[in-house]
Amino acid sequence: MSRVFMKELGFKRSATDHSVFYRRTSDEHTIVAVATDDMAVMSKQRVDAKKFKTEIKKYWDITDNGAISWFLGFQIKHNHKAKTLSINQHAYIESLAEK
């Protein structure tokens, strides 16, 4: 997968987390977080996320579940009007508190 991301699609691997890839140009800033067989695609513009999905379909069959709300136990909330994104682990914290 790394070879396809970096050699074929022009992504770079994050130095901090090797499961995160990014592609940044003057027109695009796309980030992809990979966890086994799941991916979270983030981009400033929807067209860039769509472009990535089209590109990756050339290499693998994918299922697009639309806007992300949960990823690896993190709850992700978008507020498009306020242009904010919040991430929390409320469910994990609640389960710890119950124990």
KEMAR-153797 format. One record per atom (N, C-alpha, C, O): atom name; x, y, z; residue number from 1; residue in one letter. Coordinates in Angstrom, 3 decimals, decimal comma. Example, Ala and Ser with C-alpha at 12.3 -4.5 7.8 and 13.67 -1.06 7.14 Angstrom:
2
{'N' {13,190 -5,690 7,800} 1 'A'} {'CA' {12,300 -4,500 7,800} 1 'A'} {'C' {13,200 -3,300 7,800} 1 'A'} {'O' {14,236 -3,319 8,465} 1 'A'} {'N' {12,850 -2,250 7,080} 2 'S'} {'CA' {13,670 -1,060 7,140} 2 'S'} {'C' {12,900 0,030 7,870} 2 'S'} {'O' {13,409 1,138 8,039} 2 'S'} 
***
This chain:
99
{'N' {0,825 -1,183 0,000} 1 'M'} {'CA' {0,000 0,000 0,000} 1 'M'} {'C' {0,874 1,254 0,000} 1 'M'} {'O' {0,599 2,210 -0,725} 1 'M'} {'N' {1,914 1,243 0,807} 2 'S'} {'CA' {2,799 2,407 0,879} 2 'S'} {'C' {3,389 2,736 -0,482} 2 'S'} {'O' {3,492 3,906 -0,850} 2 'S'} {'N' {3,780 1,700 -1,237} 3 'R'} {'CA' {4,356 1,923 -2,563} 3 'R'} {'C' {3,361 2,642 -3,467} 3 'R'} {'O' {3,720 3,596 -4,157} 3 'R'} {'N' {2,115 2,185 -3,463} 4 'V'} {'CA' {1,091 2,815 -4,301} 4 'V'} {'C' {0,884 4,258 -3,866} 4 'V'} {'O' {0,856 5,160 -4,704} 4 'V'} {'N' {0,740 4,481 -2,588} 5 'F'} {'CA' {0,510 5,835 -2,094} 5 'F'} {'C' {1,648 6,773 -2,496} 5 'F'} {'O' {1,410 7,872 -2,998} 5 'F'} {'N' {2,878 6,330 -2,273} 6 'M'} {'CA' {4,015 7,230 -2,461} 6 'M'} {'C' {4,518 7,264 -3,905} 6 'M'} {'O' {4,780 8,345 -4,432} 6 'M'} {'N' {4,656 6,126 -4,545} 7 'K'} {'CA' {5,225 6,100 -5,897} 7 'K'} {'C' {4,193 6,375 -6,981} 7 'K'} {'O' {4,481 7,069 -7,956} 7 'K'} {'N' {2,999 5,834 -6,813} 8 'E'} {'CA' {1,981 5,969 -7,855} 8 'E'} {'C' {1,103 7,207 -7,693} 8 'E'} {'O' {0,728 7,838 -8,681} 8 'E'} {'N' {0,773 7,557 -6,437} 9 'L'} {'CA' {-0,184 8,644 -6,206} 9 'L'} {'C' {0,456 9,933 -5,700} 9 'L'} {'O' {-0,236 10,938 -5,539} 9 'L'} {'N' {1,749 9,924 -5,448} 10 'G'} {'CA' {2,447 11,153 -5,071} 10 'G'} {'C' {2,277 11,596 -3,629} 10 'G'} {'O' {2,463 12,772 -3,317} 10 'G'} {'N' {1,925 10,664 -2,738} 11 'F'} {'CA' {1,786 11,001 -1,322} 11 'F'} {'C' {3,133 10,876 -0,632} 11 'F'} {'O' {4,035 10,194 -1,120} 11 'F'} {'N' {3,256 11,529 0,489} 12 'K'} {'CA' {4,407 11,384 1,370} 12 'K'} {'C' {3,905 10,766 2,663} 12 'K'} {'O' {2,740 10,925 3,029} 12 'K'} {'N' {4,792 10,059 3,353} 13 'R'} {'CA' {4,441 9,436 4,623} 13 'R'} {'C' {4,791 10,395 5,750} 13 'R'} {'O' {5,847 11,027 5,736} 13 'R'} {'N' {3,907 10,497 6,716} 14 'S'} {'CA' {4,161 11,325 7,889} 14 'S'} {'C' {5,367 10,784 8,650} 14 'S'} {'O' {5,483 9,578 8,865} 14 'S'} {'N' {6,255 11,673 9,052} 15 'A'} {'CA' {7,414 11,266 9,847} 15 'A'} {'C' {6,992 10,910 11,264} 15 'A'} {'O' {7,678 10,144 11,940} 15 'A'} {'N' {5,874 11,456 11,717} 16 'T'} {'CA' {5,394 11,218 13,076} 16 'T'} {'C' {4,600 9,932 13,202} 16 'T'} {'O' {4,732 9,220 14,197} 16 'T'} {'N' {3,778 9,622 12,210} 17 'D'} {'CA' {2,932 8,432 12,229} 17 'D'} {'C' {2,968 7,804 10,843} 17 'D'} {'O' {2,432 8,375 9,893} 17 'D'} {'N' {3,588 6,646 10,715} 18 'H'} {'CA' {3,774 6,017 9,408} 18 'H'} {'C' {2,496 5,460 8,803} 18 'H'} {'O' {2,524 4,939 7,688} 18 'H'} {'N' {1,384 5,555 9,505} 19 'S'} {'CA' {0,114 5,123 8,932} 19 'S'} {'C' {-0,676 6,316 8,378} 19 'S'} {'O' {-1,833 6,173 7,982} 19 'S'} {'N' {-0,045 7,478 8,356} 20 'V'} {'CA' {-0,674 8,688 7,816} 20 'V'} {'C' {0,120 9,146 6,594} 20 'V'} {'O' {1,345 9,268 6,629} 20 'V'} {'N' {-0,615 9,394 5,518} 21 'F'} {'CA' {-0,012 9,854 4,272} 21 'F'} {'C' {-0,636 11,195 3,901} 21 'F'} {'O' {-1,792 11,461 4,227} 21 'F'} {'N' {0,135 12,035 3,219} 22 'Y'} {'CA' {-0,397 13,327 2,815} 22 'Y'} {'C' {0,124 13,704 1,439} 22 'Y'} {'O' {1,212 13,301 1,027} 22 'Y'} {'N' {-0,690 14,494 0,741} 23 'R'} {'CA' {-0,314 15,030 -0,566} 23 'R'} {'C' {-0,663 16,509 -0,529} 23 'R'} {'O' {-1,822 16,883 -0,347} 23 'R'} {'N' {0,344 17,336 -0,701} 24 'R'} {'CA' {0,128 18,778 -0,629} 24 'R'} {'C' {0,758 19,453 -1,827} 24 'R'} {'O' {1,950 19,310 -2,101} 24 'R'} {'N' {-0,077 20,189 -2,528} 25 'T'} {'CA' {0,387 21,009 -3,649} 25 'T'} {'C' {-0,188 22,405 -3,438} 25 'T'} {'O' {-0,831 22,670 -2,422} 25 'T'} {'N' {0,040 23,283 -4,387} 26 'S'} {'CA' {-0,529 24,637 -4,256} 26 'S'} {'C' {-2,053 24,614 -4,289} 26 'S'} {'O' {-2,706 25,516 -3,764} 26 'S'} {'N' {-2,622 23,565 -4,915} 27 'D'} {'CA' {-4,082 23,467 -5,046} 27 'D'} {'C' {-4,724 22,429 -4,133} 27 'D'} {'O' {-5,944 22,426 -3,967} 27 'D'} {'N' {-3,925 21,553 -3,541} 28 'E'} {'CA' {-4,495 20,419 -2,817} 28 'E'} {'C' {-3,782 20,179 -1,487} 28 'E'} {'O' {-2,578 20,402 -1,361} 28 'E'} {'N' {-4,543 19,723 -0,510} 29 'H'} {'CA' {-3,979 19,255 0,758} 29 'H'} {'C' {-4,869 18,111 1,234} 29 'H'} {'O' {-5,910 18,331 1,854} 29 'H'} {'N' {-4,441 16,891 0,934} 30 'T'} {'CA' {-5,206 15,699 1,270} 30 'T'} {'C' {-4,408 14,857 2,260} 30 'T'} {'O' {-3,202 14,666 2,098} 30 'T'} {'N' {-5,089 14,359 3,283} 31 'I'} {'CA' {-4,472 13,517 4,306} 31 'I'} {'C' {-5,272 12,220 4,380} 31 'I'} {'O' {-6,503 12,237 4,377} 31 'I'} {'N' {-4,554 11,090 4,447} 32 'V'} {'CA' {-5,194 9,786 4,546} 32 'V'} {'C' {-4,604 9,049 5,738} 32 'V'} {'O' {-3,396 8,817 5,793} 32 'V'} {'N' {-5,449 8,681 6,687} 33 'A'} {'CA' {-5,039 7,869 7,829} 33 'A'} {'C' {-5,469 6,438 7,545} 33 'A'} {'O' {-6,625 6,190 7,202} 33 'A'} {'N' {-4,542 5,497 7,688} 34 'V'} {'CA' {-4,803 4,101 7,370} 34 'V'} {'C' {-4,746 3,263 8,647} 34 'V'} {'O' {-3,817 3,393 9,445} 34 'V'} {'N' {-5,740 2,413 8,830} 35 'A'} {'CA' {-5,768 1,474 9,953} 35 'A'} {'C' {-6,221 0,128 9,409} 35 'A'} {'O' {-7,409 -0,074 9,161} 35 'A'} {'N' {-5,291 -0,786 9,225} 36 'T'} {'CA' {-5,531 -2,107 8,652} 36 'T'} {'C' {-6,228 -1,968 7,301} 36 'T'} {'O' {-5,567 -1,680 6,304} 36 'T'} {'N' {-7,534 -2,161 7,243} 37 'D'} {'CA' {-8,233 -2,037 5,964} 37 'D'} {'C' {-9,225 -0,882 5,951} 37 'D'} {'O' {-10,121 -0,836 5,108} 37 'D'} {'N' {-9,067 0,035 6,871} 38 'D'} {'CA' {-9,903 1,237 6,917} 38 'D'} {'C' {-9,057 2,459 6,625} 38 'D'} {'O' {-7,877 2,510 6,972} 38 'D'} {'N' {-9,668 3,442 5,986} 39 'M'} {'CA' {-8,993 4,697 5,698} 39 'M'} {'C' {-9,922 5,851 6,032} 39 'M'} {'O' {-11,131 5,783 5,811} 39 'M'} {'N' {-9,339 6,900 6,563} 40 'A'} {'CA' {-10,061 8,151 6,754} 40 'A'} {'C' {-9,400 9,165 5,836} 40 'A'} {'O' {-8,196 9,402 5,926} 40 'A'} {'N' {-10,188 9,759 4,955} 41 'V'} {'CA' {-9,673 10,710 3,972} 41 'V'} {'C' {-10,145 12,099 4,360} 41 'V'} {'O' {-11,340 12,341 4,531} 41 'V'} {'N' {-9,185 13,011 4,496} 42 'M'} {'CA' {-9,502 14,388 4,841} 42 'M'} {'C' {-8,872 15,323 3,822} 42 'M'} {'O' {-7,750 15,100 3,368} 42 'M'} {'N' {-9,596 16,359 3,471} 43 'S'} {'CA' {-9,077 17,323 2,525} 43 'S'} {'C' {-9,779 18,651 2,710} 43 'S'} {'O' {-10,911 18,701 3,193} 43 'S'} {'N' {-9,123 19,709 2,335} 44 'K'} {'CA' {-9,739 21,027 2,435} 44 'K'} {'C' {-10,905 21,160 1,468} 44 'K'} {'O' {-11,871 21,874 1,738} 44 'K'} {'N' {-10,808 20,462 0,333} 45 'Q'} {'CA' {-11,852 20,548 -0,684} 45 'Q'} {'C' {-12,381 19,148 -0,990} 45 'Q'} {'O' {-11,609 18,201 -1,133} 45 'Q'} {'N' {-13,686 19,030 -1,088} 46 'R'} {'CA' {-14,293 17,722 -1,368} 46 'R'} {'C' {-13,799 17,127 -2,671} 46 'R'} {'O' {-13,659 15,909 -2,789} 46 'R'} {'N' {-13,535 17,974 -3,641} 47 'V'} {'CA' {-13,081 17,490 -4,943} 47 'V'} {'C' {-11,771 16,717 -4,810} 47 'V'} {'O' {-11,540 15,771 -5,564} 47 'V'} {'N' {-10,917 17,096 -3,875} 48 'D'} {'CA' {-9,646 16,401 -3,678} 48 'D'} {'C' {-9,850 15,026 -3,054} 48 'D'} {'O' {-9,160 14,074 -3,418} 48 'D'} {'N' {-10,779 14,914 -2,128} 49 'A'} {'CA' {-11,101 13,608 -1,539} 49 'A'} {'C' {-11,699 12,695 -2,606} 49 'A'} {'O' {-11,372 11,509 -2,665} 49 'A'} {'N' {-12,564 13,239 -3,441} 50 'K'} {'CA' {-13,152 12,456 -4,526} 50 'K'} {'C' {-12,078 12,006 -5,513} 50 'K'} {'O' {-12,107 10,877 -6,001} 50 'K'} {'N' {-11,138 12,892 -5,799} 51 'K'} {'CA' {-10,029 12,563 -6,699} 51 'K'} {'C' {-9,239 11,384 -6,139} 51 'K'} {'O' {-8,924 10,442 -6,868} 51 'K'} {'N' {-8,920 11,434 -4,853} 52 'F'} {'CA' {-8,176 10,348 -4,218} 52 'F'} {'C' {-8,948 9,037 -4,326} 52 'F'} {'O' {-8,366 8,005 -4,660} 52 'F'} {'N' {-10,234 9,062 -4,052} 53 'K'} {'CA' {-11,044 7,843 -4,103} 53 'K'} {'C' {-11,059 7,261 -5,516} 53 'K'} {'O' {-11,000 6,044 -5,691} 53 'K'} {'N' {-11,138 8,120 -6,504} 54 'T'} {'CA' {-11,094 7,657 -7,897} 54 'T'} {'C' {-9,743 7,031 -8,212} 54 'T'} {'O' {-9,672 5,989 -8,864} 54 'T'} {'N' {-8,673 7,666 -7,749} 55 'E'} {'CA' {-7,327 7,153 -8,000} 55 'E'} {'C' {-7,111 5,794 -7,339} 55 'E'} {'O' {-6,568 4,881 -7,961} 55 'E'} {'N' {-7,525 5,659 -6,108} 56 'I'} {'CA' {-7,246 4,426 -5,366} 56 'I'} {'C' {-8,066 3,248 -5,879} 56 'I'} {'O' {-7,667 2,093 -5,723} 56 'I'} {'N' {-9,213 3,540 -6,493} 57 'K'} {'CA' {-10,042 2,479 -7,070} 57 'K'} {'C' {-9,331 1,763 -8,210} 57 'K'} {'O' {-9,726 0,657 -8,580} 57 'K'} {'N' {-8,296 2,367 -8,772} 58 'K'} {'CA' {-7,516 1,719 -9,829} 58 'K'} {'C' {-6,686 0,559 -9,271} 58 'K'} {'O' {-6,271 -0,327 -10,017} 58 'K'} {'N' {-6,448 0,570 -7,957} 59 'Y'} {'CA' {-5,587 -0,421 -7,326} 59 'Y'} {'C' {-6,348 -1,410 -6,438} 59 'Y'} {'O' {-5,957 -2,572 -6,334} 59 'Y'} {'N' {-7,417 -0,963 -5,808} 60 'W'} {'CA' {-8,175 -1,811 -4,883} 60 'W'} {'C' {-9,663 -1,507 -4,990} 60 'W'} {'O' {-10,066 -0,399 -5,345} 60 'W'} {'N' {-10,466 -2,514 -4,677} 61 'D'} {'CA' {-11,909 -2,301 -4,533} 61 'D'} {'C' {-12,110 -1,594 -3,199} 61 'D'} {'O' {-11,545 -2,003 -2,186} 61 'D'} {'N' {-12,903 -0,550 -3,196} 62 'I'} {'CA' {-13,148 0,175 -1,956} 62 'I'} {'C' {-14,644 0,316 -1,721} 62 'I'} {'O' {-15,455 0,231 -2,644} 62 'I'} {'N' {-14,978 0,531 -0,469} 63 'T'} {'CA' {-16,336 0,858 -0,078} 63 'T'} {'C' {-16,285 2,251 0,529} 63 'T'} {'O' {-15,544 2,496 1,481} 63 'T'} {'N' {-17,065 3,147 -0,020} 64 'D'} {'CA' {-17,108 4,517 0,484} 64 'D'} {'C' {-18,313 4,649 1,406} 64 'D'} {'O' {-19,458 4,584 0,956} 64 'D'} {'N' {-18,053 4,834 2,686} 65 'N'} {'CA' {-19,134 4,966 3,662} 65 'N'} {'C' {-19,527 6,411 3,913} 65 'N'} {'O' {-20,229 6,706 4,881} 65 'N'} {'N' {-19,086 7,300 3,062} 66 'G'} {'CA' {-19,477 8,704 3,184} 66 'G'} {'C' {-18,738 9,425 4,297} 66 'G'} {'O' {-17,635 9,042 4,687} 66 'G'} {'N' {-19,362 10,461 4,792} 67 'A'} {'CA' {-18,744 11,279 5,841} 67 'A'} {'C' {-18,454 10,429 7,073} 67 'A'} {'O' {-19,281 9,620 7,492} 67 'A'} {'N' {-17,305 10,618 7,630} 68 'I'} {'CA' {-16,859 9,825 8,772} 68 'I'} {'C' {-17,427 10,399 10,071} 68 'I'} {'O' {-17,464 11,613 10,269} 68 'I'} {'N' {-17,868 9,495 10,949} 69 'S'} {'CA' {-18,327 9,947 12,264} 69 'S'} {'C' {-17,600 9,210 13,385} 69 'S'} {'O' {-17,529 9,703 14,511} 69 'S'} {'N' {-17,056 8,024 13,077} 70 'W'} {'CA' {-16,249 7,256 14,035} 70 'W'} {'C' {-15,049 6,690 13,307} 70 'W'} {'O' {-15,166 6,250 12,163} 70 'W'} {'N' {-13,877 6,695 13,967} 71 'F'} {'CA' {-12,666 6,101 13,401} 71 'F'} {'C' {-11,759 5,690 14,547} 71 'F'} {'O' {-11,305 6,534 15,320} 71 'F'} {'N' {-11,497 4,396 14,656} 72 'L'} {'CA' {-10,621 3,846 15,690} 72 'L'} {'C' {-11,035 4,256 17,103} 72 'L'} {'O' {-10,187 4,534 17,952} 72 'L'} {'N' {-12,322 4,290 17,341} 73 'G'} {'CA' {-12,821 4,637 18,668} 73 'G'} {'C' {-12,953 6,125 18,927} 73 'G'} {'O' {-13,410 6,529 19,996} 73 'G'} {'N' {-12,565 6,933 17,979} 74 'F'} {'CA' {-12,702 8,385 18,104} 74 'F'} {'C' {-14,007 8,819 17,456} 74 'F'} {'O' {-14,337 8,366 16,360} 74 'F'} {'N' {-14,738 9,678 18,112} 75 'Q'} {'CA' {-15,935 10,261 17,526} 75 'Q'} {'C' {-15,516 11,552 16,832} 75 'Q'} {'O' {-14,793 12,370 17,401} 75 'Q'} {'N' {-15,975 11,723 15,611} 76 'I'} {'CA' {-15,598 12,878 14,809} 76 'I'} {'C' {-16,861 13,645 14,450} 76 'I'} {'O' {-17,800 13,082 13,887} 76 'I'} {'N' {-16,879 14,922 14,778} 77 'K'} {'CA' {-18,042 15,762 14,497} 77 'K'} {'C' {-17,626 16,930 13,613} 77 'K'} {'O' {-16,636 17,615 13,875} 77 'K'} {'N' {-18,412 17,138 12,556} 78 'H'} {'CA' {-18,180 18,245 11,632} 78 'H'} {'C' {-19,243 19,313 11,878} 78 'H'} {'O' {-20,417 18,994 12,070} 78 'H'} {'N' {-18,841 20,550 11,871} 79 'N'} {'CA' {-19,794 21,648 11,859} 79 'N'} {'C' {-19,418 22,477 10,638} 79 'N'} {'O' {-18,554 23,352 10,697} 79 'N'} {'N' {-20,094 22,176 9,526} 80 'H'} {'CA' {-19,741 22,835 8,273} 80 'H'} {'C' {-20,019 24,331 8,312} 80 'H'} {'O' {-19,281 25,120 7,722} 80 'H'} {'N' {-21,072 24,715 9,000} 81 'K'} {'CA' {-21,407 26,137 9,087} 81 'K'} {'C' {-20,303 26,912 9,817} 81 'K'} {'O' {-19,894 27,985 9,375} 81 'K'} {'N' {-19,830 26,360 10,935} 82 'A'} {'CA' {-18,772 27,018 11,712} 82 'A'} {'C' {-17,376 26,676 11,188} 82 'A'} {'O' {-16,375 27,235 11,636} 82 'A'} {'N' {-17,328 25,737 10,220} 83 'K'} {'CA' {-16,054 25,278 9,650} 83 'K'} {'C' {-15,129 24,730 10,729} 83 'K'} {'O' {-13,952 25,082 10,802} 83 'K'} {'N' {-15,700 23,844 11,578} 84 'T'} {'CA' {-14,908 23,231 12,640} 84 'T'} {'C' {-15,008 21,713 12,567} 84 'T'} {'O' {-15,935 21,153 11,981} 84 'T'} {'N' {-14,043 21,083 13,169} 85 'L'} {'CA' {-13,985 19,641 13,280} 85 'L'} {'C' {-13,551 19,341 14,701} 85 'L'} {'O' {-12,553 19,882 15,177} 85 'L'} {'N' {-14,297 18,479 15,381} 86 'S'} {'CA' {-13,899 18,103 16,742} 86 'S'} {'C' {-13,780 16,591 16,824} 86 'S'} {'O' {-14,543 15,855 16,199} 86 'S'} {'N' {-12,813 16,145 17,602} 87 'I'} {'CA' {-12,551 14,728 17,779} 87 'I'} {'C' {-12,518 14,448 19,271} 87 'I'} {'O' {-11,860 15,159 20,030} 87 'I'} {'N' {-13,238 13,396 19,694} 88 'N'} {'CA' {-13,212 13,061 21,113} 88 'N'} {'C' {-13,251 11,550 21,312} 88 'N'} {'O' {-13,536 10,792 20,385} 88 'N'} {'N' {-12,964 11,136 22,528} 89 'Q'} {'CA' {-13,021 9,730 22,909} 89 'Q'} {'C' {-14,026 9,545 24,033} 89 'Q'} {'O' {-13,785 8,777 24,964} 89 'Q'} {'N' {-15,137 10,236 23,954} 90 'H'} {'CA' {-16,153 10,207 24,991} 90 'H'} {'C' {-16,584 8,781 25,319} 90 'H'} {'O' {-16,691 8,426 26,493} 90 'H'} {'N' {-16,832 7,957 24,299} 91 'A'} {'CA' {-17,296 6,580 24,531} 91 'A'} {'C' {-16,229 5,773 25,276} 91 'A'} {'O' {-16,560 4,981 26,158} 91 'A'} {'N' {-14,976 5,964 24,937} 92 'Y'} {'CA' {-13,887 5,252 25,615} 92 'Y'} {'C' {-13,781 5,703 27,062} 92 'Y'} {'O' {-13,624 4,875 27,959} 92 'Y'} {'N' {-13,866 6,994 27,296} 93 'I'} {'CA' {-13,777 7,536 28,646} 93 'I'} {'C' {-14,951 7,023 29,498} 93 'I'} {'O' {-14,762 6,660 30,658} 93 'I'} {'N' {-16,148 6,996 28,926} 94 'E'} {'CA' {-17,318 6,481 29,638} 94 'E'} {'C' {-17,119 5,015 30,017} 94 'E'} {'O' {-17,462 4,614 31,130} 94 'E'} {'N' {-16,575 4,217 29,113} 95 'S'} {'CA' {-16,371 2,793 29,423} 95 'S'} {'C' {-15,339 2,616 30,533} 95 'S'} {'O' {-15,478 1,718 31,363} 95 'S'} {'N' {-14,313 3,453 30,560} 96 'L'} {'CA' {-13,332 3,409 31,636} 96 'L'} {'C' {-13,971 3,804 32,973} 96 'L'} {'O' {-13,707 3,193 34,009} 96 'L'} {'N' {-14,808 4,827 32,927} 97 'A'} {'CA' {-15,458 5,304 34,148} 97 'A'} {'C' {-16,398 4,247 34,721} 97 'A'} {'O' {-16,516 4,112 35,939} 97 'A'} {'N' {-17,070 3,494 33,840} 98 'E'} {'CA' {-17,981 2,446 34,303} 98 'E'} {'C' {-17,244 1,300 34,962} 98 'E'} {'O' {-17,785 0,652 35,858} 98 'E'} {'N' {-16,021 1,037 34,536} 99 'K'} {'CA' {-15,227 -0,051 35,140} 99 'K'} {'C' {-14,809 0,340 36,526} 99 'K'} {'O' {-14,135 -0,431 37,208} 99 'K'} 
***
